[in-house]
Amino acid sequence: MEYHNPVLLKESVDGLNIKEGGVYVDVTFGGGGHSREILKRLGPEGKLYAFDQDKDALENKIEDPRFTLINENFRFVKRFLRFYGVRKVDGILGDFGVSSHQFNEAERGFSTRFDAKLDMRMDQGGSLSAYEVVNEYDEEKLKKMFYDYADLKNAPKLARIIVEERQNAPIESSEQLNELLKPVLFKGKENKILAQIYQAIRIEVNQEIEVLKEFLLQTEELVVKGGRISLISYHSLEDRLVKRYIRSGKFEGEAEKDFFGNISVPFKKLGGLIVPSAEEIKENNRARSAKLRVAVKL
């Protein structure tokens, strides 16, 4: 697909174990690849609701009476499903990566490859962009962001250079940021580290960690007993949250136990970690870091 090539398409939709008359949610619609595959497996009475906060994704809307596309952030999944009279669903699919379209549209500012204004907003109406993060965050906040979201060992140096440079003039474009930071990047790994820097800024701009946590906590109430969640992550922070939530129903610490020592968790993992085949990675290099986890509601 030109807009976005869906990752782990068959595996993630297989994970939902779709019932023909079921109600399903694709919380990351994008180019609609996963949604189209779900619709193929639904019967005439089935329903699919999809979420995407990026207005560009609305152009991929599927004309099907069983399908509803909601132009909202999936952190509000429960609220907007209730607006449509939906309180329980049979399965939820999430593909948490940035779409190929967002990377390839130079003016969106997601990629290190293009010279563009610092933006990186998935919701183009959002108030916080990469420009504000780079030009207004204090040194300590920038340092913490690079540590937490990209595990960059030279985070203090990166933060200091940005703060010093912007005292002369605002840092407005990706090209400016790239040139500014290149002297302190490890030789031979410049592109990889720049990608990590952009990842950290993007996560901050879009509150991706907070959004994922809020979403996961809602799945317990939304998914019916025996229903499934099928979730694709692309970096270790996301995958760790998904793994911990499935294992313990929490993001930190151990699962809660009752008086008798029995563990109470909302979901049970099904199978092991699923990653793309070598063939899929060859066809779609952006699939290389994808990790799929599937769980059933207890």
C-alpha positions in Angstrom: 0.0 0.0 0.0 1.3 3.5 -0.9 0.1 5.2 2.3 1.4 2.5 4.7 2.4 -1.1 4.3 0.7 -3.0 7.2 3.1 -4.9 9.4 2.5 -8.5 10.6 -0.9 -8.2 8.8 -1.9 -11.9 8.8 -0.4 -12.7 12.2 -2.0 -9.7 14.0 -5.5 -10.3 12.6 -5.2 -14.0 13.1 -4.5 -13.1 16.8 -8.0 -11.6 17.1 -9.6 -15.0 16.3 -12.4 -13.1 14.6 -16.0 -14.1 15.0 -18.2 -13.2 12.0 -20.7 -11.3 14.0 -18.3 -9.7 16.4 -17.4 -6.1 17.2 -13.8 -5.1 16.7 -11.6 -2.0 17.0 -8.5 -1.0 15.1 -7.1 1.8 17.2 -4.4 2.8 14.7 -6.2 3.0 11.3 -3.5 4.7 9.2 -3.7 3.3 5.6 -6.4 0.9 6.6 -4.5 -2.3 5.8 -5.4 -4.1 9.1 -8.9 -2.8 9.0 -9.5 -4.2 5.5 -8.2 -7.6 6.6 -10.6 -7.6 9.6 -13.5 -6.6 7.4 -12.7 -9.5 5.0 -13.2 -11.9 8.0 -16.4 -10.3 9.4 -19.9 -11.4 8.4 -22.7 -9.0 7.4 -23.6 -8.5 11.1 -20.1 -7.7 12.3 -18.9 -4.2 13.1 -15.5 -2.5 13.0 -14.6 0.8 14.6 -11.3 2.4 13.8 -9.4 5.4 15.3 -6.9 7.7 13.9 -6.0 11.3 15.1 -4.2 12.2 11.8 -6.6 13.9 9.4 -4.5 12.6 6.5 -5.7 9.1 7.4 -9.3 10.1 6.8 -8.7 10.0 3.0 -8.3 6.2 3.4 -11.8 5.7 4.8 -13.4 2.4 3.8 -16.9 2.6 2.3 -18.6 -0.3 4.1 -21.7 -0.2 6.2 -20.0 -2.3 8.9 -17.2 0.2 9.3 -16.9 3.5 11.3 -13.8 5.7 11.3 -13.4 8.0 14.3 -10.9 10.9 13.9 -9.6 10.8 17.5 -6.7 9.8 19.6 -7.1 6.2 20.8 -6.4 7.3 24.4 -10.2 8.2 24.3 -11.2 4.8 22.9 -13.8 4.0 25.6 -15.4 7.5 25.6 -15.9 7.5 21.8 -17.1 3.9 21.5 -19.8 4.8 24.1 -20.8 7.7 21.9 -21.6 5.0 19.3 -23.4 2.9 21.9 -20.6 0.4 22.2 -19.6 -0.7 25.7 -18.0 -4.1 24.9 -15.9 -5.4 22.0 -14.6 -8.8 20.9 -11.2 -7.7 20.1 -8.8 -4.7 19.7 -5.9 -4.4 17.3 -3.1 -1.8 17.8 -0.1 -1.0 15.5 1.7 1.7 17.4 4.3 2.7 14.8 4.5 5.9 12.8 3.0 5.3 9.4 5.1 5.3 6.3 3.0 8.2 5.1 4.0 10.3 8.1 7.7 9.5 7.6 7.6 10.2 3.8 5.7 13.5 4.0 8.7 15.8 4.3 6.7 18.7 5.8 5.5 16.6 8.7 9.1 16.7 10.1 9.2 13.0 11.3 12.2 12.0 9.2 15.9 12.9 9.5 16.1 12.6 5.7 14.3 15.8 4.8 14.8 19.5 5.6 11.5 20.5 7.2 10.1 22.7 10.0 10.3 20.9 13.3 6.8 19.5 13.8 6.3 15.7 14.4 2.6 16.1 15.5 0.5 13.0 14.7 -2.5 15.2 15.3 -1.8 18.3 13.2 -4.1 20.3 15.4 -2.1 19.6 18.5 -0.6 22.5 20.4 2.8 21.0 21.1 5.2 20.5 18.2 8.9 19.5 18.0 9.7 23.3 17.7 8.4 24.0 21.2 10.2 21.0 22.6 13.5 21.9 21.1 13.3 25.6 21.7 11.4 25.9 25.0 12.2 22.8 27.2 14.9 23.5 29.8 18.2 21.6 29.7 17.2 19.2 32.5 13.9 18.3 30.7 15.7 17.8 27.4 18.3 15.6 29.1 15.6 13.4 30.7 13.7 13.1 27.4 16.8 11.8 25.6 17.6 9.4 28.5 14.1 8.1 28.9 12.9 7.8 25.4 16.1 7.0 23.5 18.5 5.7 26.1 21.2 8.1 24.8 24.3 8.1 26.9 25.4 11.5 25.7 22.0 13.1 26.6 23.6 15.8 28.8 25.8 16.9 25.9 22.9 16.9 23.4 20.7 19.0 25.7 23.5 21.5 26.5 24.3 22.1 22.8 20.6 22.7 22.0 20.1 25.1 24.8 23.3 27.0 24.0 22.5 27.2 20.2 19.0 28.5 20.6 20.2 31.5 22.7 21.6 32.9 19.4 18.5 32.1 17.3 15.6 29.6 17.3 16.2 26.1 15.9 13.5 25.9 13.3 14.2 23.1 10.9 15.4 19.5 10.9 18.4 20.4 8.9 19.5 23.0 11.5 19.1 20.4 14.2 21.0 17.7 12.3 23.9 20.0 11.6 24.0 21.3 15.1 24.2 17.8 16.7 26.4 16.0 14.1 29.7 17.0 15.7 28.8 15.2 19.0 27.4 12.0 17.3 29.5 8.9 17.4 31.4 8.4 14.1 29.8 5.8 11.8 26.6 5.9 13.8 25.4 9.4 13.0 22.2 8.3 11.2 21.2 5.8 13.9 21.7 8.2 16.7 19.9 11.0 14.9 16.9 8.6 14.4 17.0 7.9 18.2 17.0 11.7 18.9 14.0 12.2 16.6 12.3 9.2 18.2 12.7 10.8 21.7 11.3 14.2 20.5 8.4 12.5 18.7 7.4 10.5 21.7 7.4 13.6 23.8 5.4 15.7 21.3 2.7 13.0 21.0 2.8 11.8 24.6 3.1 8.3 23.2 3.9 6.6 26.5 1.1 8.3 28.5 -1.3 7.5 25.6 -0.4 3.9 25.5 -0.8 3.5 29.3 -4.2 5.2 29.2 -5.3 2.9 26.3 -4.1 -0.3 27.9 -5.9 0.4 31.1 -9.2 0.8 29.2 -8.9 -2.6 27.5 -9.8 -4.5 30.7 -13.3 -2.9 30.8 -13.8 -2.9 27.0 -12.9 -6.5 25.9 -15.4 -9.3 26.6 -14.4 -12.4 28.4 -12.6 -14.6 25.8 -12.0 -11.6 23.6 -8.5 -10.7 22.3 -6.0 -7.9 22.1 -3.4 -8.0 19.4 -0.8 -5.3 19.8 2.3 -4.4 17.7 5.1 -2.3 19.2 8.2 -0.9 17.6 10.5 0.2 20.4 11.4 -1.3 23.7 9.5 1.3 25.8 6.2 0.4 24.2 6.8 -3.3 24.2 7.8 -3.3 27.8 4.6 -1.6 28.8 2.5 -4.1 26.7 4.3 -7.1 28.1 4.0 -5.9 31.7 0.4 -5.1 31.4 -0.5 -8.5 29.9 1.6 -10.2 32.6 0.4 -8.3 35.6 -2.3 -5.8 34.7 0.2 -3.1 35.9 3.1 -1.2 34.5 5.3 -1.5 37.5 5.7 -4.1 40.3 4.1 -7.5 40.5 0.5 -8.6 39.9 -1.9 -8.2 42.8 -2.7 -11.4 44.8 -5.8 -12.2 46.8 -5.9 -13.6 50.4 -5.0 -17.1 49.2 -2.1 -15.9 47.0 -4.0 -16.2 43.7 -2.9 -13.8 41.0 -5.6 -11.6 39.5 -4.9 -10.3 36.0 -7.2 -9.1 33.2 -5.5 -10.9 30.3 -3.5 -14.1 29.7 -0.8 -14.1 27.0 -1.4 -16.4 24.0 1.8 -17.9 22.5 5.1 -16.2 22.5 6.5 -13.0 21.0 5.8 -12.8 17.2 8.2 -10.9 15.0 8.2 -10.4 11.2 9.8 -13.0 8.9 13.0 -12.3 7.1 10.9 -12.1 3.9 8.6 -9.4 5.3 11.6 -7.4 6.5 13.2 -7.6 3.1 9.9 -6.3 1.5 9.3 -3.7 4.2 12.4 -2.6 6.1 10.3 -0.6 8.6 8.9 -3.9 9.9 12.4 -4.9 11.3 11.7 -3.8 14.9 8.1 -4.8 15.1 7.0 -7.1 18.0 3.5 -8.6 18.3 1.9 -9.8 21.5 -1.5 -11.4 21.7 -3.6 -11.9 24.8 -7.1 -13.2 25.8 -9.4 -11.6 28.3 -10.0 -13.8 31.4 
